[in-house]
Amino acid sequence: MTGIRKVRADDIHHDEKEKLRLMSYKQRRKYLSRATIEFNVTTIANRQQFIVTLAQSLVTFGAPSHRIESQLLSAGKILDIECEFVHLPTVIICVFNGADQQQETTETHFVNRKGSLNLGALHSVHQVYRSVVHDEISAKEAIRRLHALLEAEPIYGPFSRAAFAFFLAAVICPLAFGGSFLDMWIAAVGALGLFCVQSTLSSKAGTIYANVYDITVTIAISFLARGLSSIRSEIFCYTAISSAGIVGILPGFLILCSSLELGSKNIVCGSVNMVYALIYTLFLGFGLQIGSDLFLLFDQSARTELTTLAVESASAVSITGTFMADAGVSNTLTGSFTYTNSTPVILEHIVEGCYRPPNLPWFVQPFPAWSQFVLVPAFAILLALSNLQPWLTLDFVVMTIISCISYVANKVTNHFIFGHSDIVSSIGAFAVGMLGNLYSRQMGGTAFTVMVPGVLFLVPSGLSQAGGITAQGDGIAIGYAMISVTVGITVGLFLSQALVYMFGTRKNAAIFSF
């Protein structure tokens, strides 16, 4: 197979005995207990091709970037392939050594890092990987199965995914941003328009519009939200509509993965992705600000009312000018004068940044507390389906339950620890990590896929606790809020994983979790 002519038939056995003789007792015991392929042996070329195809599959279906290298190294070790990997932000370089012992050749493969999250396919890829490293199927059969997954069409069509995006924004609007019954449908229309532009126009218009479509849609959503919130009857909330309308393109998952990479000492990929996600967040904040100011530019009365409201709600007002005393006194004072309220400013009927007086009808009021028993499972289900999770599976039920527990832990913690979104998010992430890793450890499931909806649940919830996504602030404040939330999630996930895998037998395969 390898083109090497054997001198004696027992050369391999003799070399292995000589290697064992030179080892210490602990080294010999560790070497003999290693996982090896005994029943499904195949050629070196097939084993190398399996590793390359595995890398392509993990990247295409959105595997956690800080776990890809450990997965590939574990597969190479069990398949007895000498390999090294260089993990860069846009490419994975796979280097195979020792295929030809006489010429000492080296093969190099480049795998482009381009893909999106696909929970169903990712679970199938992990099952194929486990079957190979546990010597259940050969590498050649695994290549065939992985190619079938790569060539398969998404399990949900474009109309189904558009419906998921519509109802996802509708549910998160009252759940995380205090929106009313009217606000949720306006936000859903904005999210639907964003999905249509993202899936059709941006891909057909070429690279030029693909780079700015998210900013233009953000401007349009912010313009619409500001226009509706300026209606005299005050039945629409700008914060709820604008925040829920763009929640589908928030780079929370990207910031989380980059934070996990930095926590795993992958400095290059983690820092590059973190900077990109922050700049992207600044773009979104800029789009929200431009859309709001663009409407106020055409409606001067709305700008005046907004400025007056800001002055009335402020605790101090600064006025620059000249102070002239009465009674004919000629002395004047010129400069900046600050006036402070002697009594604290009380903002009544403000719910998550939305003005909700009790005299308005029910469809303008925030949702009651008991509605969370319906909205939370609905959002968890929609979040799993929008990430292409098959619904007739046990994992679908498990990830829905974990998402609900994640929200409950987040909500209860925020009640006792108010104003610290990072600590609150870390406790919610710890609950998600414990349940997901225990499910993988005890029942053989895929920890990462069942944890994704619960972790994604924490991003909009944490942002709402950090002040929401509003155009009254700036993009830097939004970026800081997202970093504080994701750092808390990262700490919680790492702690839960360390606690679960501290006990029990050692895994032969690499951990496939956050």
N, C-alpha and C positions, 0 to 999 in steps of 0.2 A: 504493500500500500504506500509506504513512504519512499520506496526506491532505495532503501539501505539494505545491503546484503549482510546477512548474519554470518558470523564466524562459527558460532556454535549455537545449537538449539536452546541451550539453557543459559544464554548470555543474560537475558533480562532477569531471570531468577537469581543467577549468580551475582549480578550487580546489586540487586535488592538486598540479598543476604549480606553483602559486603557493606552496604550503606547502614543496615541495621546493626551490624557488629560495631561500627564506629560511633553509634549513638549512645547517649546515657539512658538510664532506665526510664526517666520521665519522657525523654524525647522519643524513645522506642514505643512507649505506651500511647503517646499522642499520635504518632505516625500510624500505628496499627488500628487506631480507633477512628481514623478519618473516614469521611464519606467518599466512596468511590463508585464508579459505574462498573457493574459486573455482568449484568444480564442483557442490557441493551447497548452493547458496544457498537460503535460506528467509526467511520474514518475521521482523521484529523480535519480534513476539509469540511466535512459536515458539521463537526463540532465548532469550528471557527465560524462557519456561516450561521449556525444557530445563535451564537453570541452577537453577531452583527445584526441579525434579524430581530433578536430580542431587544437590542438597543433601539432599533428603529421603531418597534412596536411600543416600547415604553414612552419614547418621546412623542410619538404620534397621538397617543391616547391620554397624554397629560399626567404621567406618573410624577410623583414628587421628585424634583430635580436633585435634591440632596441625597436621595436613596438610589438613584440610577447606578452610580459607580459601584456601590457596594453590592448591588444585585449582579452586575456583570462580573465583578471580581469573584464573587461566590460561585457563580456558574462556571467560570474558567477554572477555578481551583478544583471543583468536583469533577469536571470533565477532563482534568489533567491537561490543561492548555496554558502555556506560558503567555500571559497577555498583560498589557498595560493600557491605561485609559487616561486621556487628557480631556478634562471637562471644561469647555469654554462656553460663553453665553449663547453662541449661535451654532456650535458644532461640537460633536463628540468624536475624538480621534481614537480609534482602536488600533493597537499595535500588537501583532502576534509574533513571537520569537520561537526559534527552535524547531520549526517544521522540518527543516533539512539540516541534520546535524553535520553533514560534510561541508556544505556551502554557507551555513549559518545565515540563512536568508531571513528577512523580516518583511512581513506584510502589514500594510497600513490601510485602514478603511476610514472614510469620513462619513459621519451620520449627521445630517442637518437637523437641528432642533426646531421643528416647526410642527405644531399640532394644537389640539384643544382637548378639553376634558371630556372623556367618554367613559363613564363608570362601568357600564356593562362590558365593553370590550376590554377595559383594564382588568376587571375581575377575571375574564377568560384568559388574558395573557398571564396573569399571576398563577392561574391553575395549570397552564401549560408549563410554566417555569418550575413549579413545584413537582409536577409529574416527571420532569427531566432530572432534577437534582435528587429525587427519591427513587430513581431508576425504575420508573413505571413505563415510560415510553422512551424511544431513542431520539437522538437529536435530529435525525432525518425526518421522523414523523412530526416532531415539534415544529420544524421549519414549515412543513406543509400546513399545519394548523395556524401558525402565525400569519402566513401569507393569505390564508382564507379570511382571517380577521382584518388584515390590512386592506383587502380588496372588497370587503363587504360594504353595502350601503348603510347609512344610519338607520336605526330601528324606527325612528320617528321622522315623518316627512316634514317639509317646510311649513305646511299649514298647522300641523300639530305643534311645532316649535314656536310658531307665531302666537298660537293660543296660550302656550305656557308662559311666554314673555308678557302677554297682556294680563293674565290673571296673577302672575307673580308680582307685578307692580301694583295691581289693584289690592292685593292682600297686604303687602308690606307697607302701604301708605297709612292705613289706620293702625297697623300693628307697631311700627317703629317710629313713625313721624307724626302721629296725632292727627291724621287726616280724617275728614268726614266722609259720609256716603257719597256726596257729590265729588269731593276731591279724589277719591280712589279711582273713579272712572276717567277723570281727566288725566291723571297720572298714567293710567293704563293705556290710554290712547297715545300719549307721548312715548311710552315704552314700545308700543306696537310700531309706531313710525320709526323709532330707532332701530328696531329689529329688521324692518323692511329695508331700510337704507343700508344696514350692515350686511345683510345677506344677498342683496340684489345690486343696488346701485354702486356700492363701493367696489364690488368685484368686477363689474362690467365697465366701470368708468376708467379703470386703469390705476396706476400708482398715484397719480396727482391727487385725485379726490379721495382715494383710500387713506391718505395721510391726514386728511382734515375733516372727514365725515363726522367723527364723533364730536368735534368742536362745533361744527355747524348745527348739528342736531341739538346739542346742549344749548346753544344760543336760541334756537327756535323754541325749545321747551321752556327756557327761562323767560323768554319774551311772552309766550302764551300765559304762563303762570302769573307773571307780574300784571298783565292786562286783566286777567280774571280777578286777581286779588284787589284791583283798583276799583271794582264795581262798588257803587255806593252802599249797597245792602250788605257788604262784607260777608258773603256766603262762601267765598273761596279762600284758601290759605296758600300763600306763595311757597312757604317753606316745605309743606307736605307735598305739593304737586311737583316742585322742581327736584326735591331730593328723591322721591320715589320714582320719578320719571327716568332718572339716569342711574338708578341703582344697579341696572344690568351691566353697565360698562365701568363700574368702579374697580380699580385694580387692587382690590383687597386681597384676592387670592395670590396675585403676583407679589405683593409686598410680603405676604405671609411666607411664601416659598423662599423669597430672598432673605427674609429674617431667619428662617430655618437653615438656609445655606450658611449664613454668617455664624449661626450657632454651631454648625457642624464644621467650622474652620475652613469652609470653601470660600476664601476671601474674594477671588476674582469674580466668579459668577454672582455671588451674593451682593457685592458692592455695585456691580454694573446693573443688575436687575433692580436693586433698591433705588439707585439714582434715576433709572428710567421710569419706574413707577411713580416716584415723587414728581418728576417733571410732567408726567402724564396727568397726575392729580392737579398740578398747577394749571395745566391746559383746561381741565374741566372747571376749575374755579374761575379761570379767566372767562370761559364761555358763559358761565352763569352770571358773572358780573356784567359782561357786555350785553347779554340779552335783557337783563333788568334795566340797565341804564339806557339801552336803545329805546325801550318803551317809554321810560320817563322823559326822554328827550322830546318825544312827540306829545306827551300829555303833561303839561306844566302843572295842572291842578293836582295830579297824582303825586308829582315830585314835591309840591308844597306841603301836601298832607303828610307825606312820608317824612319830610324834614321836621315838620311840626311835631309829629308823633315821637320822633327820635329825641327832640329837645325836651318834650314833656316827660319822657321816661328816663332821662338822664338825671343823675344826682347832682351834677354841676354843669353850669353853662358859662362859656367864655365869650365876651363881647369886646371887640377892638374898636376904639373910637376916642372921642374927646368928651370929658365930663365938665359941664359948666354949671356952677352954682347959681341959685336964684338971688334975689334981693340986690342985684346990681354989683355983686362981687366980681372983680375982674380976673381973679385967679382961676385958672383952668388946669385940668389934669388930662394928659394924653397918654394912652397906652392900652393895655389889655386888662379887662376887668372880669373877674370870675365870681359868679354868684352860686352859692351852694344852698341846697334845701336843708332847712333845720330839722325837718322830719323825714324819715326814710320814705322812698318812693315805693308804693305798693302797686304792683301790676296785677289787677284782678282779671279773672276769666282767661288767663293765658295757659294753654295746654300745648306743650311741645313747640312753643313758638307761634301758635295759632290763637287768634282772638275768638273765644267761644262764649259769648254772653248767654245766660240761661233763657232769655226770651226768644231766641231763634228756634225754628222748627227742628224736628228730630233729625232730618237728613243733613243738617248743618252741624249738629252736635258731634263730639267725639264718641267713638264706640264705647259701650259699657264694658266693665271688667269681665263679665261672664262671656263676652264674645271671643276672648282669647282662647277659650276651650275649643272653638271652631277654627279660628284664624291660624293658630300655631300649627296644628296638624296639616291644615290645608297648605300653608306655606312650605312646610317640610316635604310634603308630597310633590308639590309643584317644583321645588328646588331639585329634588331627585330626578324627576322626569325631564326637566329642562337640561340636565346633564347626562341624558341618554341612559338612564337606569331602567332595565326591564321591570315591569311592575308585577309580573307573576313569579317572583323569586322571594326567598327568605331574606336575602340581603335588603330588599326594599322595605320589608316590615321592620327589620332591625334598625336601619338608618332613620326611618321615620320616628321610631321610639327614642333613639339617641338624640335626634334633633329636638324633640319635645323636652327631654330631660335637660338638654343644653339650655334651652330658653328658660326653663323653670329655675335652674341654678343661677343663670345670669340675672333673672328678675329678682329673686330672693336676695342675692348678694348685693345688688344695687340698692335694695331697700335699707340694708344695714350699713353699707359702705358707699355713701353718696359722693359723687364728684370725682371718683377715681376710676375712670373707664379701664385703665390698664389692669388694676387689681381685679376688678369685676370680670373682665374678659379672661384673665388667667384662671380664675376659679371655674368659669364655665368650660374653658378648654380642658382643664384637668378632669372634669367629669366626663367630657367626650372621650378623652384619651384613655381613661380607665375602662370605660365600657367597650370602646372599640378594640383595644388591645386584649382585653379579657375574652371578647368574642372570638378573636383570631386565635388566641392561645388555647381556649378550651373547646371550641367548636370547629376550628379549622377554616374559618372564614377569612376574607381579605380585610384587614384592619383599615387600610387607607380608604377604600371605597365606602365603607359604612360610616366613616368619620367625616367625609367631605361635606355632606349637607349640614351636619351639626356645627362644623367649624365655620362654614359660610354663613350660617345663621348668626354667628357672633359678630360679623363685620358690620352689617347695618344696625344691629342692636347696640353695639359699642359706639358707633358713630352718633346715634341718637342720644346716648348718654353723654357723649363728649360735646354736644351742642348742635348736632345735625350738620347738614350740608347746605349752607345758605350763602346767598350773594351779599349779605350784609357784612360778612367778614371778608377774608381774602384767601387765596389759594394756599398760602403758607399755613394758615390755621387749619385748613382741611388736611394738608399733608401731615402736620404734627398730630392731629387727632387720629389719623389712620396709623401712623407709626406707633403711637402709644397703645392703640388697641391691638395691633399685630404683635408687638413685643410681649404684651401680656399673654396673648394666645400662645406664642412660641414657648414661653417659660412653662405654662401649664401643660402643653403637650410633651415637652421633654421630661418634666417631672413624672407625669403619669406613665410614660414609657419605661423610665428607669425603675419605677416602683413595680410594674407588672413583670418585667423581665429580670428582676433581681432574684427571683425564686424560680425553681423548676429546672428542668434539663436544658442544656444548651441547644439552640437551634442550629441545624446544619445549613439551612438556607438563610439568606439575608432577611432582615426585618423589612417588611413592606408596610410601612406606616408613616405618619407624619414625623 
